[in-house]
Amino acid sequence: MKNPFDAVQRPYIDPDYSPTPGYTEVEWARLLVTARDHHRIGPYRKRAYALLLMLYTCCLRVDSLLSARVEDLGYDKGHRVLLLENEGRRPEEEADPARGLGRPAGLPRRPRRWLAVLHR
């Protein structure tokens, strides 16, 4: 049976356009300064600043950052990288050592730990 939707023209959607507004550079700077210097709970200032800075500088989604583990840190061409699940690998799967990703050489195997912990 032929699919009746095969003849329907799909609209063109510009991949660089998003109707969702983002923060401007000034708004990000203000948010980072507030998290670092003015968070109402002093002990959480460093944590809030680090989380927001990683979200901003790495262009991460909140769920990607919060589900990241220490073991997901790796190297790629001399740069420290965060391996995410959306790269097509399962979380328990070791990264390909031939690509230079995964646990750095000589680093002992440790129990899985969260990269970002929101509570004490």
C-alpha positions in Angstrom: 0.0 0.0 0.0 1.4 3.4 -0.9 1.8 6.0 1.8 -0.5 9.0 1.1 1.9 11.4 2.7 4.8 10.7 0.3 3.5 13.4 -2.0 3.2 16.0 0.7 5.9 18.7 0.6 7.6 19.3 3.9 8.2 23.0 4.8 11.7 24.2 4.9 12.9 24.9 8.4 16.1 26.9 8.8 18.4 24.9 11.1 20.0 28.1 12.4 16.8 29.7 13.6 15.1 29.0 16.9 12.0 30.8 18.1 13.2 30.2 21.7 15.0 33.3 23.0 18.4 32.8 24.5 20.3 34.9 27.0 22.5 37.7 25.7 26.2 38.0 26.6 25.3 40.7 29.1 22.6 38.6 30.8 24.9 35.6 31.0 27.6 37.8 32.6 25.2 39.1 35.1 23.9 35.6 35.9 27.4 34.3 36.4 28.4 37.2 38.7 25.3 36.8 40.7 25.9 33.0 41.1 29.5 33.6 42.1 29.2 36.6 44.4 25.6 37.1 45.5 23.9 33.7 45.8 21.9 33.8 49.0 23.4 30.6 50.4 27.1 31.2 50.6 28.3 27.6 50.5 26.4 27.0 47.2 28.0 29.9 45.4 31.0 28.0 43.9 28.8 25.1 42.9 26.1 27.3 41.2 28.9 29.3 39.5 30.6 26.1 38.2 27.4 24.6 36.9 26.3 27.8 35.1 29.8 28.3 33.7 29.8 24.8 32.3 26.4 25.2 30.8 27.5 28.4 29.1 31.0 27.6 27.9 30.2 24.1 26.8 26.8 24.8 25.4 25.3 21.9 27.4 21.7 21.1 28.1 20.9 20.9 31.8 20.0 17.2 31.6 23.3 16.4 29.9 25.3 18.2 32.6 23.4 16.7 35.5 23.6 13.1 34.0 27.4 13.4 33.4 29.8 11.4 35.5 33.4 11.8 36.3 34.2 8.8 34.1 32.7 10.6 31.1 35.6 13.0 31.1 38.2 12.3 28.4 40.7 13.7 26.0 40.4 14.5 22.3 43.3 16.0 20.4 44.9 17.4 23.6 41.6 18.9 24.9 39.6 17.8 27.9 36.2 16.7 26.7 32.9 15.5 28.2 31.6 12.4 26.5 27.8 12.6 26.3 25.3 9.8 25.7 23.9 11.5 22.6 27.2 10.7 20.8 25.7 7.2 20.2 27.4 5.3 22.9 25.8 3.6 25.9 26.8 5.0 29.3 28.4 1.7 30.4 30.4 1.3 27.2 34.1 2.2 27.3 35.1 4.9 24.9 37.3 3.9 21.9 40.9 4.1 23.1 42.1 4.4 19.4 40.3 7.8 19.2 42.1 9.0 22.3 38.9 9.2 24.3 38.0 7.6 27.6 39.9 7.2 30.8 43.4 8.8 30.7 46.3 6.4 30.8 47.3 5.3 34.3 44.1 6.5 35.9 42.8 3.7 38.0 39.2 2.4 37.6 37.0 4.1 40.2 33.4 3.7 41.2 31.1 5.8 39.0 30.6 9.3 40.5 28.4 12.2 39.4 30.2 15.1 37.9 27.7 17.7 39.2 26.3 17.0 42.7 23.4 19.3 43.7 23.2 18.3 47.4 25.6 17.6 50.2 
